[in-house]
Amino acid sequence: MLCSILHNRGVYPEESFVKKYGLPLLLSQNEGVKTFIANLNAQLSEWLEAGKLQRIVLVIMSKATNEVLEKWNFSIETDKEVVEKEVSREKSIFDVLAYTDMDVAVPFTWTECEQKLIANPQMVKLHSFDTKIHKVETLVSYKNDEWDEQ
């Protein structure tokens, strides 16, 4: 997310971001930025896992005057009960499912599969956005562990 904001707001020049297939991947190639983000992620992860982080604010300022141009606020609420139980994270893997029109040719390196379902999911609808070309709506489904405990 941070690299996306830095890219979209022009904080660093276009050429400082990785491009593949002619598209910006929004990963900085700037060693200083990469080191900063790695250190930031390490510290934020520690605070998140301990349940001690309430908010992150990204401030974009004028390089010439230090005037604040934008502030991105990310509020965080932690379920203290879960943190206190010190729930261990299950080892995970991932897959990506792409739902396309029926007439799309599937590359040889891809395989068709069944949909992946979650029994009794907890669902959270995230903010949607419209680019005038595409409308994107996001829904996150979580395994609801409370059902397992009953």
N, CA, C and O atoms as a GROMACS GRO file, in nm:
protein
  600
    1MET      N    1   0.082  -0.118   0.000
    1MET     CA    2   0.000   0.000   0.000
    1MET      C    3   0.087   0.125   0.000
    1MET      O    4   0.060   0.220  -0.074
    2LEU      N    5   0.190   0.126   0.082
    2LEU     CA    6   0.277   0.242   0.092
    2LEU      C    7   0.338   0.277  -0.043
    2LEU      O    8   0.337   0.393  -0.084
    3CYS      N    9   0.392   0.176  -0.113
    3CYS     CA   10   0.453   0.202  -0.244
    3CYS      C   11   0.349   0.252  -0.343
    3CYS      O   12   0.380   0.337  -0.427
    4SER      N   13   0.227   0.201  -0.336
    4SER     CA   14   0.120   0.247  -0.424
    4SER      C   15   0.093   0.396  -0.403
    4SER      O   16   0.079   0.472  -0.499
    5ILE      N   17   0.084   0.436  -0.278
    5ILE     CA   18   0.059   0.577  -0.247
    5ILE      C   19   0.175   0.663  -0.294
    5ILE      O   20   0.155   0.766  -0.358
    6LEU      N   21   0.299   0.620  -0.263
    6LEU     CA   22   0.416   0.697  -0.305
    6LEU      C   23   0.422   0.711  -0.457
    6LEU      O   24   0.455   0.818  -0.508
    7HIS      N   25   0.388   0.605  -0.528
    7HIS     CA   26   0.388   0.608  -0.674
    7HIS      C   27   0.278   0.700  -0.727
    7HIS      O   28   0.304   0.789  -0.807
    8ASN      N   29   0.154   0.677  -0.680
    8ASN     CA   30   0.040   0.753  -0.732
    8ASN      C   31   0.048   0.901  -0.701
    8ASN      O   32  -0.008   0.982  -0.776
    9ARG      N   33   0.114   0.938  -0.595
    9ARG     CA   34   0.126   1.079  -0.557
    9ARG      C   35   0.255   1.142  -0.611
    9ARG      O   36   0.282   1.259  -0.584
   10GLY      N   37   0.334   1.065  -0.686
   10GLY     CA   38   0.454   1.120  -0.748
   10GLY      C   39   0.563   1.159  -0.651
   10GLY      O   40   0.645   1.246  -0.682
   11VAL      N   41   0.566   1.095  -0.533
   11VAL     CA   42   0.669   1.126  -0.434
   11VAL      C   43   0.807   1.087  -0.488
   11VAL      O   44   0.905   1.156  -0.463
   12TYR      N   45   0.813   0.976  -0.563
   12TYR     CA   46   0.935   0.933  -0.629
   12TYR      C   47   0.907   0.924  -0.779
   12TYR      O   48   0.794   0.899  -0.819
   13PRO      N   49   1.010   0.943  -0.861
   13PRO     CA   50   0.987   0.939  -1.006
   13PRO      C   51   0.944   0.800  -1.054
   13PRO      O   52   0.975   0.699  -0.991
   14GLU      N   53   0.871   0.798  -1.165
   14GLU     CA   54   0.819   0.674  -1.224
   14GLU      C   55   0.927   0.568  -1.240
   14GLU      O   56   0.902   0.450  -1.214
   15GLU      N   57   1.045   0.608  -1.282
   15GLU     CA   58   1.152   0.511  -1.308
   15GLU      C   59   1.208   0.446  -1.182
   15GLU      O   60   1.286   0.351  -1.191
   16SER      N   61   1.169   0.494  -1.065
   16SER     CA   62   1.218   0.432  -0.942
   16SER      C   63   1.130   0.314  -0.899
   16SER      O   64   1.153   0.254  -0.794
   17PHE      N   65   1.028   0.281  -0.980
   17PHE     CA   66   0.942   0.167  -0.951
   17PHE      C   67   0.963   0.059  -1.055
   17PHE      O   68   0.988   0.088  -1.172
   18VAL      N   69   0.954  -0.066  -1.012
   18VAL     CA   70   0.974  -0.182  -1.099
   18VAL      C   71   0.863  -0.187  -1.203
   18VAL      O   72   0.747  -0.163  -1.172
   19LYS      N   73   0.901  -0.220  -1.326
   19LYS     CA   74   0.802  -0.241  -1.432
   19LYS      C   75   0.819  -0.381  -1.488
   19LYS      O   76   0.931  -0.429  -1.509
   20LYS      N   77   0.707  -0.444  -1.512
   20LYS     CA   78   0.708  -0.576  -1.574
   20LYS      C   79   0.586  -0.583  -1.663
   20LYS      O   80   0.478  -0.538  -1.624
   21TYR      N   81   0.601  -0.639  -1.781
   21TYR     CA   82   0.492  -0.647  -1.878
   21TYR      C   83   0.439  -0.508  -1.913
   21TYR      O   84   0.323  -0.493  -1.950
   22GLY      N   85   0.525  -0.406  -1.901
   22GLY     CA   86   0.485  -0.270  -1.933
   22GLY      C   87   0.401  -0.202  -1.828
   22GLY      O   88   0.351  -0.092  -1.851
   23LEU      N   89   0.384  -0.265  -1.711
   23LEU     CA   90   0.301  -0.210  -1.605
   23LEU      C   91   0.384  -0.184  -1.480
   23LEU      O   92   0.474  -0.261  -1.449
   24PRO      N   93   0.355  -0.074  -1.407
   24PRO     CA   94   0.426  -0.052  -1.281
   24PRO      C   95   0.377  -0.151  -1.176
   24PRO      O   96   0.256  -0.164  -1.155
   25LEU      N   97   0.468  -0.220  -1.110
   25LEU     CA   98   0.431  -0.313  -1.003
   25LEU      C   99   0.426  -0.242  -0.868
   25LEU      O  100   0.385  -0.300  -0.768
   26LEU      N  101   0.466  -0.117  -0.867
   26LEU     CA  102   0.460  -0.034  -0.748
   26LEU      C  103   0.548  -0.087  -0.635
   26LEU      O  104   0.511  -0.081  -0.518
   27LEU      N  105   0.664  -0.138  -0.673
   27LEU     CA  106   0.767  -0.175  -0.577
   27LEU      C  107   0.886  -0.084  -0.603
   27LEU      O  108   0.936  -0.078  -0.716
   28SER      N  109   0.930  -0.016  -0.501
   28SER     CA  110   1.038   0.079  -0.520
   28SER      C  111   1.171   0.007  -0.542
   28SER      O  112   1.200  -0.094  -0.479
   29GLN      N  113   1.251   0.061  -0.634
   29GLN     CA  114   1.386   0.010  -0.656
   29GLN      C  115   1.488   0.092  -0.576
   29GLN      O  116   1.605   0.055  -0.569
   30ASN      N  117   1.444   0.201  -0.516
   30ASN     CA  118   1.530   0.289  -0.438
   30ASN      C  119   1.572   0.216  -0.311
   30ASN      O  120   1.487   0.182  -0.228
   31GLU      N  121   1.702   0.194  -0.295
   31GLU     CA  122   1.752   0.118  -0.179
   31GLU      C  123   1.716   0.183  -0.046
   31GLU      O  124   1.686   0.113   0.051
   32GLY      N  125   1.718   0.315  -0.041
   32GLY     CA  126   1.680   0.384   0.083
   32GLY      C  127   1.535   0.360   0.119
   32GLY      O  128   1.502   0.337   0.235
   33VAL      N  129   1.447   0.364   0.019
   33VAL     CA  130   1.304   0.340   0.042
   33VAL      C  131   1.283   0.194   0.081
   33VAL      O  132   1.206   0.165   0.173
   34LYS      N  133   1.350   0.101   0.012
   34LYS     CA  134   1.336  -0.041   0.043
   34LYS      C  135   1.380  -0.071   0.187
   34LYS      O  136   1.314  -0.147   0.258
   35THR      N  137   1.491  -0.012   0.230
   35THR     CA  138   1.540  -0.032   0.366
   35THR      C  139   1.442   0.028   0.467
   35THR      O  140   1.412  -0.033   0.569
   36PHE      N  141   1.393   0.149   0.437
   36PHE     CA  142   1.296   0.215   0.525
   36PHE      C  143   1.171   0.129   0.542
   36PHE      O  144   1.125   0.108   0.654
   37ILE      N  145   1.117   0.077   0.430
   37ILE     CA  146   0.995  -0.004   0.436
   37ILE      C  147   1.020  -0.135   0.509
   37ILE      O  148   0.934  -0.179   0.586
   38ALA      N  149   1.135  -0.198   0.488
   38ALA     CA  150   1.166  -0.323   0.559
   38ALA      C  151   1.172  -0.299   0.710
   38ALA      O  152   1.117  -0.377   0.788
   39ASN      N  153   1.239  -0.190   0.752
   39ASN     CA  154   1.248  -0.158   0.894
   39ASN      C  155   1.111  -0.121   0.951
   39ASN      O  156   1.077  -0.161   1.062
   40LEU      N  157   1.033  -0.045   0.874
   40LEU     CA  158   0.900  -0.007   0.916
   40LEU      C  159   0.812  -0.130   0.934
   40LEU      O  160   0.744  -0.144   1.036
   41ASN      N  161   0.814  -0.220   0.836
   41ASN     CA  162   0.735  -0.343   0.845
   41ASN      C  163   0.773  -0.428   0.966
   41ASN      O  164   0.686  -0.482   1.034
   42ALA      N  165   0.902  -0.439   0.992
   42ALA     CA  166   0.948  -0.518   1.107
   42ALA      C  167   0.894  -0.460   1.238
   42ALA      O  168   0.845  -0.533   1.323
   43GLN      N  169   0.904  -0.328   1.253
   43GLN     CA  170   0.858  -0.265   1.377
   43GLN      C  171   0.707  -0.270   1.389
   43GLN      O  172   0.654  -0.301   1.496
   44LEU      N  173   0.635  -0.239   1.280
   44LEU     CA  174   0.489  -0.242   1.286
   44LEU      C  175   0.438  -0.382   1.313
   44LEU      O  176   0.340  -0.398   1.386
   45SER      N  177   0.502  -0.484   1.256
   45SER     CA  178   0.463  -0.622   1.281
   45SER      C  179   0.475  -0.656   1.429
   45SER      O  180   0.387  -0.721   1.486
   46GLU      N  181   0.583  -0.613   1.490
   46GLU     CA  182   0.605  -0.639   1.634
   46GLU      C  183   0.493  -0.575   1.716
   46GLU      O  184   0.436  -0.640   1.803
   47TRP      N  185   0.462  -0.449   1.688
   47TRP     CA  186   0.357  -0.380   1.762
   47TRP      C  187   0.219  -0.440   1.735
   47TRP      O  188   0.138  -0.452   1.826
   48LEU      N  189   0.193  -0.479   1.608
   48LEU     CA  190   0.064  -0.540   1.575
   48LEU      C  191   0.044  -0.672   1.648
   48LEU      O  192  -0.062  -0.696   1.706
   49GLU      N  193   0.146  -0.757   1.646
   49GLU     CA  194   0.136  -0.887   1.711
   49GLU      C  195   0.119  -0.875   1.862
   49GLU      O  196   0.060  -0.962   1.926
   50ALA      N  197   0.171  -0.767   1.918
   50ALA     CA  198   0.156  -0.744   2.062
   50ALA      C  199   0.026  -0.670   2.094
   50ALA      O  200  -0.008  -0.652   2.211
   51GLY      N  201  -0.048  -0.628   1.991
   51GLY     CA  202  -0.172  -0.554   2.012
   51GLY      C  203  -0.150  -0.413   2.061
   51GLY      O  204  -0.237  -0.358   2.129
   52LYS      N  205  -0.036  -0.353   2.028
   52LYS     CA  206   0.000  -0.221   2.080
   52LYS      C  207  -0.012  -0.107   1.978
   52LYS      O  208   0.019   0.007   2.011
   53LEU      N  209  -0.056  -0.136   1.856
   53LEU     CA  210  -0.062  -0.034   1.752
   53LEU      C  211  -0.207   0.009   1.731
   53LEU      O  212  -0.293  -0.074   1.704
   54GLN      N  213  -0.234   0.140   1.743
   54GLN     CA  214  -0.370   0.191   1.726
   54GLN      C  215  -0.391   0.262   1.592
   54GLN      O  216  -0.501   0.259   1.537
   55ARG      N  217  -0.285   0.325   1.539
   55ARG     CA  218  -0.304   0.403   1.417
   55ARG      C  219  -0.171   0.424   1.349
   55ARG      O  220  -0.066   0.437   1.413
   56ILE      N  221  -0.176   0.428   1.215
   56ILE     CA  222  -0.060   0.464   1.133
   56ILE      C  223  -0.103   0.581   1.047
   56ILE      O  224  -0.212   0.580   0.990
   57VAL      N  225  -0.019   0.682   1.037
   57VAL     CA  226  -0.049   0.799   0.955
   57VAL      C  227   0.067   0.821   0.859
   57VAL      O  228   0.181   0.838   0.902
   58LEU      N  229   0.037   0.822   0.730
   58LEU     CA  230   0.135   0.856   0.628
   58LEU      C  231   0.112   1.002   0.591
   58LEU      O  232   0.002   1.039   0.551
   59VAL      N  233   0.215   1.083   0.604
   59VAL     CA  234   0.204   1.226   0.574
   59VAL      C  235   0.287   1.257   0.451
   59VAL      O  236   0.406   1.224   0.446
   60ILE      N  237   0.226   1.320   0.352
   60ILE     CA  238   0.296   1.362   0.231
   60ILE      C  239   0.308   1.514   0.238
   60ILE      O  240   0.209   1.585   0.253
   61MET      N  241   0.434   1.563   0.226
   61MET     CA  242   0.462   1.705   0.243
   61MET      C  243   0.534   1.761   0.122
   61MET      O  244   0.596   1.687   0.045
   62SER      N  245   0.527   1.891   0.106
   62SER     CA  246   0.602   1.959   0.002
   62SER      C  247   0.751   1.950   0.036
   62SER      O  248   0.791   1.981   0.149
   63LYS      N  249   0.831   1.909  -0.060
   63LYS     CA  250   0.976   1.900  -0.037
   63LYS      C  251   1.035   2.039  -0.013
   63LYS      O  252   1.128   2.054   0.066
   64ALA      N  253   0.981   2.140  -0.080
   64ALA     CA  254   1.034   2.276  -0.070
   64ALA      C  255   0.996   2.344   0.060
   64ALA      O  256   1.079   2.414   0.119
   65THR      N  257   0.871   2.326   0.107
   65THR     CA  258   0.823   2.404   0.221
   65THR      C  259   0.785   2.322   0.344
   65THR      O  260   0.757   2.378   0.449
   66ASN      N  261   0.783   2.190   0.332
   66ASN     CA  262   0.736   2.100   0.438
   66ASN      C  263   0.587   2.116   0.468
   66ASN      O  264   0.539   2.064   0.568
   67GLU      N  265   0.514   2.189   0.382
   67GLU     CA  266   0.370   2.203   0.401
   67GLU      C  267   0.306   2.066   0.383
   67GLU      O  268   0.339   1.992   0.290
   68VAL      N  269   0.213   2.031   0.471
   68VAL     CA  270   0.143   1.904   0.463
   68VAL      C  271   0.044   1.911   0.348
   68VAL      O  272  -0.044   1.997   0.345
   69LEU      N  273   0.060   1.818   0.252
   69LEU     CA  274  -0.028   1.813   0.135
   69LEU      C  275  -0.137   1.708   0.150
   69LEU      O  276  -0.250   1.728   0.106
   70GLU      N  277  -0.104   1.596   0.212
   70GLU     CA  278  -0.198   1.486   0.232
   70GLU      C  279  -0.165   1.411   0.360
   70GLU      O  280  -0.050   1.406   0.402
   71LYS      N  281  -0.268   1.352   0.420
   71LYS     CA  282  -0.250   1.262   0.532
   71LYS      C  283  -0.336   1.139   0.506
   71LYS      O  284  -0.455   1.151   0.479
   72TRP      N  285  -0.275   1.022   0.516
   72TRP     CA  286  -0.346   0.895   0.501
   72TRP      C  287  -0.350   0.832   0.640
   72TRP      O  288  -0.246   0.796   0.695
   73ASN      N  289  -0.470   0.817   0.696
   73ASN     CA  290  -0.489   0.762   0.830
   73ASN      C  291  -0.537   0.618   0.820
   73ASN      O  292  -0.634   0.589   0.749
   74PHE      N  293  -0.470   0.528   0.890
   74PHE     CA  294  -0.509   0.389   0.897
   74PHE      C  295  -0.532   0.355   1.044
   74PHE      O  296  -0.437   0.340   1.121
   75SER      N  297  -0.658   0.344   1.082
   75SER     CA  298  -0.693   0.312   1.221
   75SER      C  299  -0.694   0.160   1.238
   75SER      O  300  -0.738   0.087   1.150
   76ILE      N  301  -0.645   0.115   1.352
   76ILE     CA  302  -0.632  -0.028   1.378
   76ILE      C  303  -0.698  -0.060   1.512
   76ILE      O  304  -0.667   0.001   1.614
   77GLU      N  305  -0.788  -0.157   1.509
   77GLU     CA  306  -0.847  -0.206   1.632
   77GLU      C  307  -0.802  -0.350   1.651
   77GLU      O  308  -0.809  -0.431   1.558
   78THR      N  309  -0.756  -0.380   1.769
   78THR     CA  310  -0.705  -0.514   1.799
   78THR      C  311  -0.798  -0.585   1.896
   78THR      O  312  -0.842  -0.527   1.995
   79ASP      N  313  -0.828  -0.709   1.866
   79ASP     CA  314  -0.906  -0.792   1.957
   79ASP      C  315  -0.811  -0.839   2.067
   79ASP      O  316  -0.737  -0.935   2.048
   80LYS      N  317  -0.814  -0.770   2.181
   80LYS     CA  318  -0.721  -0.798   2.291
   80LYS      C  319  -0.733  -0.943   2.340
   80LYS      O  320  -0.635  -1.003   2.384
   81GLU      N  321  -0.854  -0.997   2.334
   81GLU     CA  322  -0.875  -1.134   2.379
   81GLU      C  323  -0.795  -1.233   2.295
   81GLU      O  324  -0.736  -1.327   2.348
   82VAL      N  325  -0.793  -1.211   2.165
   82VAL     CA  326  -0.717  -1.299   2.076
   82VAL      C  327  -0.567  -1.283   2.101
   82VAL      O  328  -0.494  -1.381   2.105
   83VAL      N  329  -0.522  -1.158   2.120
   83VAL     CA  330  -0.380  -1.133   2.146
   83VAL      C  331  -0.338  -1.198   2.277
   83VAL      O  332  -0.230  -1.256   2.286
   84GLU      N  333  -0.424  -1.189   2.379
   84GLU     CA  334  -0.392  -1.248   2.509
   84GLU      C  335  -0.384  -1.400   2.503
   84GLU      O  336  -0.306  -1.461   2.577
   85LYS      N  337  -0.463  -1.463   2.415
   85LYS     CA  338  -0.457  -1.608   2.400
   85LYS      C  339  -0.330  -1.651   2.329
   85LYS      O  340  -0.294  -1.769   2.327
   86GLU      N  341  -0.260  -1.553   2.270
   86GLU     CA  342  -0.139  -1.581   2.192
   86GLU      C  343  -0.165  -1.693   2.091
   86GLU      O  344  -0.096  -1.794   2.086
   87VAL      N  345  -0.268  -1.669   2.011
   87VAL     CA  346  -0.306  -1.766   1.909
   87VAL      C  347  -0.191  -1.780   1.809
   87VAL      O  348  -0.145  -1.682   1.751
   88SER      N  349  -0.147  -1.903   1.790
   88SER     CA  350  -0.039  -1.925   1.694
   88SER      C  351  -0.096  -1.924   1.554
   88SER      O  352  -0.208  -1.971   1.530
   89ARG      N  353  -0.021  -1.872   1.462
   89ARG     CA  354  -0.065  -1.865   1.324
   89ARG      C  355  -0.041  -1.998   1.255
   89ARG      O  356   0.065  -2.058   1.266
   90GLU      N  357  -0.143  -2.042   1.185
   90GLU     CA  358  -0.132  -2.164   1.109
   90GLU      C  359  -0.045  -2.138   0.986
   90GLU      O  360  -0.057  -2.034   0.922
   91LYS      N  361   0.044  -2.234   0.954
   91LYS     CA  362   0.124  -2.221   0.832
   91LYS      C  363   0.028  -2.215   0.715
   91LYS      O  364  -0.070  -2.289   0.710
   92SER      N  365   0.055  -2.127   0.620
   92SER     CA  366  -0.037  -2.105   0.510
   92SER      C  367   0.032  -2.114   0.375
   92SER      O  368   0.153  -2.097   0.364
   93ILE      N  369  -0.048  -2.140   0.275
   93ILE     CA  370  -0.007  -2.130   0.136
   93ILE      C  371  -0.113  -2.045   0.068
   93ILE      O  372  -0.214  -2.012   0.131
   94PHE      N  373  -0.095  -2.011  -0.058
   94PHE     CA  374  -0.198  -1.933  -0.124
   94PHE      C  375  -0.216  -1.979  -0.268
   94PHE      O  376  -0.130  -2.046  -0.325
   95ASP      N  377  -0.328  -1.941  -0.323
   95ASP     CA  378  -0.360  -1.965  -0.463
   95ASP      C  379  -0.434  -1.841  -0.512
   95ASP      O  380  -0.490  -1.767  -0.431
   96VAL      N  381  -0.434  -1.817  -0.640
   96VAL     CA  382  -0.505  -1.705  -0.698
   96VAL      C  383  -0.605  -1.761  -0.798
   96VAL      O  384  -0.569  -1.837  -0.888
   97LEU      N  385  -0.730  -1.723  -0.782
   97LEU     CA  386  -0.834  -1.766  -0.873
   97LEU      C  387  -0.873  -1.647  -0.960
   97LEU      O  388  -0.897  -1.538  -0.909
   98ALA      N  389  -0.878  -1.668  -1.091
   98ALA     CA  390  -0.918  -1.562  -1.184
   98ALA      C  391  -1.047  -1.606  -1.252
   98ALA      O  392  -1.048  -1.708  -1.322
   99TYR      N  393  -1.152  -1.531  -1.235
   99TYR     CA  394  -1.280  -1.561  -1.297
   99TYR      C  395  -1.290  -1.475  -1.424
   99TYR      O  396  -1.288  -1.352  -1.416
  100THR      N  397  -1.299  -1.540  -1.538
  100THR     CA  398  -1.297  -1.470  -1.667
  100THR      C  399  -1.421  -1.502  -1.748
  100THR      O  400  -1.505  -1.583  -1.708
  101ASP      N  401  -1.432  -1.437  -1.863
  101ASP     CA  402  -1.536  -1.473  -1.959
  101ASP      C  403  -1.510  -1.616  -2.006
  101ASP      O  404  -1.395  -1.661  -2.005
  102MET      N  405  -1.614  -1.685  -2.048
  102MET     CA  406  -1.602  -1.825  -2.089
  102MET      C  407  -1.514  -1.844  -2.213
  102MET      O  408  -1.455  -1.950  -2.230
  103ASP      N  409  -1.503  -1.742  -2.298
  103ASP     CA  410  -1.428  -1.757  -2.423
  103ASP      C  411  -1.280  -1.723  -2.411
  103ASP      O  412  -1.210  -1.716  -2.513
  104VAL      N  413  -1.230  -1.700  -2.289
  104VAL     CA  414  -1.089  -1.664  -2.268
  104VAL      C  415  -1.003  -1.791  -2.272
  104VAL      O  416  -1.037  -1.892  -2.211
  105ALA      N  417  -0.892  -1.783  -2.344
  105ALA     CA  418  -0.798  -1.896  -2.350
  105ALA      C  419  -0.715  -1.897  -2.221
  105ALA      O  420  -0.658  -1.795  -2.182
  106VAL      N  421  -0.709  -2.012  -2.158
  106VAL     CA  422  -0.632  -2.027  -2.034
  106VAL      C  423  -0.489  -2.067  -2.071
  106VAL      O  424  -0.471  -2.166  -2.142
  107PRO      N  425  -0.387  -1.993  -2.025
  107PRO     CA  426  -0.248  -2.029  -2.056
  107PRO      C  427  -0.214  -2.170  -2.007
  107PRO      O  428  -0.274  -2.219  -1.912
  108PHE      N  429  -0.120  -2.233  -2.073
  108PHE     CA  430  -0.080  -2.370  -2.037
  108PHE      C  431  -0.027  -2.379  -1.895
  108PHE      O  432  -0.040  -2.484  -1.831
  109THR      N  433   0.032  -2.272  -1.845
  109THR     CA  434   0.090  -2.275  -1.710
  109THR      C  435  -0.017  -2.262  -1.602
  109THR      O  436   0.013  -2.277  -1.483
  110TRP      N  437  -0.141  -2.234  -1.640
  110TRP     CA  438  -0.250  -2.222  -1.545
  110TRP      C  439  -0.334  -2.349  -1.549
  110TRP      O  440  -0.337  -2.420  -1.650
  111THR      N  441  -0.400  -2.378  -1.439
  111THR     CA  442  -0.492  -2.491  -1.436
  111THR      C  443  -0.628  -2.444  -1.389
  111THR      O  444  -0.638  -2.351  -1.308
  112GLU      N  445  -0.731  -2.508  -1.438
  112GLU     CA  446  -0.865  -2.476  -1.392
  112GLU      C  447  -0.889  -2.553  -1.262
  112GLU      O  448  -0.841  -2.665  -1.246
  113CYS      N  449  -0.962  -2.492  -1.170
  113CYS     CA  450  -0.988  -2.558  -1.042
  113CYS      C  451  -1.127  -2.522  -0.994
  113CYS      O  452  -1.194  -2.434  -1.049
  114GLU      N  453  -1.169  -2.591  -0.892
  114GLU     CA  454  -1.298  -2.562  -0.829
  114GLU      C  455  -1.282  -2.437  -0.743
  114GLU      O  456  -1.172  -2.400  -0.703
  115GLN      N  457  -1.395  -2.373  -0.715
  115GLN     CA  458  -1.389  -2.257  -0.627
  115GLN      C  459  -1.349  -2.300  -0.486
  115GLN      O  460  -1.374  -2.414  -0.446
  116LYS      N  461  -1.288  -2.212  -0.414
  116LYS     CA  462  -1.244  -2.239  -0.276
  116LYS      C  463  -1.348  -2.177  -0.182
  116LYS      O  464  -1.370  -2.056  -0.185
  117LEU      N  465  -1.409  -2.259  -0.099
  117LEU     CA  466  -1.516  -2.214  -0.011
  117LEU      C  467  -1.472  -2.218   0.134
  117LEU      O  468  -1.389  -2.300   0.173
  118ILE      N  469  -1.531  -2.130   0.214
  118ILE     CA  470  -1.509  -2.126   0.358
  118ILE      C  471  -1.642  -2.157   0.424
  118ILE      O  472  -1.742  -2.091   0.395
  119ALA      N  473  -1.646  -2.258   0.510
  119ALA     CA  474  -1.769  -2.291   0.582
  119ALA      C  475  -1.797  -2.183   0.686
  119ALA      O  476  -1.708  -2.146   0.762
  120ASN      N  477  -1.919  -2.133   0.689
  120ASN     CA  478  -1.961  -2.030   0.786
  120ASN      C  479  -1.863  -1.912   0.791
  120ASN      O  480  -1.809  -1.882   0.898
  121PRO      N  481  -1.840  -1.845   0.679
  121PRO     CA  482  -1.740  -1.738   0.678
  121PRO      C  483  -1.788  -1.612   0.749
  121PRO      O  484  -1.908  -1.586   0.759
  122GLN      N  485  -1.693  -1.536   0.797
  122GLN     CA  486  -1.718  -1.400   0.843
  122GLN      C  487  -1.676  -1.311   0.727
  122GLN      O  488  -1.563  -1.322   0.680
  123MET      N  489  -1.765  -1.224   0.679
  123MET     CA  490  -1.736  -1.144   0.561
  123MET      C  491  -1.731  -0.995   0.595
  123MET      O  492  -1.810  -0.945   0.675
  124VAL      N  493  -1.635  -0.926   0.532
  124VAL     CA  494  -1.620  -0.783   0.550
  124VAL      C  495  -1.612  -0.719   0.412
  124VAL      O  496  -1.523  -0.752   0.333
  125LYS      N  497  -1.704  -0.628   0.385
  125LYS     CA  498  -1.702  -0.556   0.257
  125LYS      C  499  -1.613  -0.434   0.274
  125LYS      O  500  -1.633  -0.353   0.365
  126LEU      N  501  -1.516  -0.421   0.186
  126LEU     CA  502  -1.425  -0.308   0.190
  126LEU      C  503  -1.472  -0.201   0.092
  126LEU      O  504  -1.563  -0.223   0.013
  127HIS      N  505  -1.408  -0.087   0.098
  127HIS     CA  506  -1.446   0.026   0.014
  127HIS      C  507  -1.429  -0.009  -0.134
  127HIS      O  508  -1.327  -0.067  -0.172
  128SER      N  509  -1.525   0.025  -0.215
  128SER     CA  510  -1.515   0.003  -0.359
  128SER      C  511  -1.465   0.132  -0.424
  128SER      O  512  -1.473   0.240  -0.366
  129PHE      N  513  -1.414   0.118  -0.546
  129PHE     CA  514  -1.372   0.237  -0.618
  129PHE      C  515  -1.398   0.218  -0.766
  129PHE      O  516  -1.413   0.106  -0.815
  130ASP      N  517  -1.404   0.330  -0.837
  130ASP     CA  518  -1.438   0.332  -0.979
  130ASP      C  519  -1.332   0.413  -1.052
  130ASP      O  520  -1.304   0.527  -1.015
  131THR      N  521  -1.272   0.353  -1.157
  131THR     CA  522  -1.169   0.422  -1.233
  131THR      C  523  -1.223   0.483  -1.362
  131THR      O  524  -1.146   0.531  -1.444
  132LYS      N  525  -1.352   0.481  -1.380
  132LYS     CA  526  -1.422   0.519  -1.504
  132LYS      C  527  -1.407   0.413  -1.611
  132LYS      O  528  -1.479   0.417  -1.711
  133ILE      N  529  -1.317   0.320  -1.593
  133ILE     CA  530  -1.303   0.206  -1.684
  133ILE      C  531  -1.350   0.080  -1.612
  133ILE      O  532  -1.423  -0.001  -1.667
  134HIS      N  533  -1.306   0.066  -1.488
  134HIS     CA  534  -1.339  -0.051  -1.408
  134HIS      C  535  -1.400  -0.006  -1.275
  134HIS      O  536  -1.359   0.095  -1.218
  135LYS      N  537  -1.496  -0.082  -1.227
  135LYS     CA  538  -1.546  -0.064  -1.092
  135LYS      C  539  -1.497  -0.184  -1.012
  135LYS      O  540  -1.518  -0.298  -1.052
  136VAL      N  541  -1.432  -0.158  -0.901
  136VAL     CA  542  -1.374  -0.265  -0.820
  136VAL      C  543  -1.443  -0.267  -0.684
  136VAL      O  544  -1.447  -0.166  -0.613
  137GLU      N  545  -1.496  -0.382  -0.650
  137GLU     CA  546  -1.556  -0.403  -0.518
  137GLU      C  547  -1.479  -0.514  -0.449
  137GLU      O  548  -1.443  -0.614  -0.512
  138THR      N  549  -1.453  -0.497  -0.321
  138THR     CA  550  -1.371  -0.593  -0.248
  138THR      C  551  -1.449  -0.649  -0.130
  138THR      O  552  -1.510  -0.575  -0.053
  139LEU      N  553  -1.446  -0.780  -0.117
  139LEU     CA  554  -1.508  -0.849  -0.006
  139LEU      C  555  -1.406  -0.948   0.047
  139LEU      O  556  -1.353  -1.030  -0.028
  140VAL      N  557  -1.378  -0.942   0.176
  140VAL     CA  558  -1.285  -1.036   0.238
  140VAL      C  559  -1.367  -1.133   0.322
  140VAL      O  560  -1.452  -1.092   0.400
  141SER      N  561  -1.341  -1.263   0.304
  141SER     CA  562  -1.407  -1.367   0.382
  141SER      C  563  -1.303  -1.434   0.471
  141SER      O  564  -1.196  -1.472   0.424
  142TYR      N  565  -1.336  -1.448   0.599
  142TYR     CA  566  -1.246  -1.509   0.695
  142TYR      C  567  -1.308  -1.637   0.748
  142TYR      O  568  -1.430  -1.648   0.760
  143LYS      N  569  -1.222  -1.732   0.780
  143LYS     CA  570  -1.269  -1.851   0.852
  143LYS      C  571  -1.312  -1.805   0.989
  143LYS      O  572  -1.236  -1.742   1.062
  144ASN      N  573  -1.436  -1.836   1.025
  144ASN     CA  574  -1.490  -1.794   1.153
  144ASN      C  575  -1.462  -1.901   1.257
  144ASN      O  576  -1.537  -1.998   1.268
  145ASP      N  577  -1.355  -1.883   1.333
  145ASP     CA  578  -1.314  -1.982   1.433
  145ASP      C  579  -1.416  -2.002   1.544
  145ASP      O  580  -1.417  -2.107   1.608
  146GLU      N  581  -1.503  -1.902   1.568
  146GLU     CA  582  -1.603  -1.915   1.673
  146GLU      C  583  -1.695  -2.033   1.645
  146GLU      O  584  -1.741  -2.098   1.739
  147TRP      N  585  -1.723  -2.061   1.518
  147TRP     CA  586  -1.810  -2.175   1.483
  147TRP      C  587  -1.741  -2.306   1.519
  147TRP      O  588  -1.807  -2.403   1.557
  148ASP      N  589  -1.608  -2.309   1.506
  148ASP     CA  590  -1.534  -2.431   1.537
  148ASP      C  591  -1.537  -2.464   1.686
  148ASP      O  592  -1.532  -2.580   1.724
  149GLU      N  593  -1.546  -2.360   1.769
  149GLU     CA  594  -1.540  -2.380   1.913
  149GLU      C  595  -1.672  -2.427   1.972
  149GLU      O  596  -1.675  -2.476   2.085
  150GLN      N  597  -1.782  -2.414   1.898
  150GLN     CA  598  -1.914  -2.450   1.951
  150GLN      C  599  -1.940  -2.599   1.934
  150GLN      O  600  -2.046  -2.648   1.974
   0.00000   0.00000   0.00000
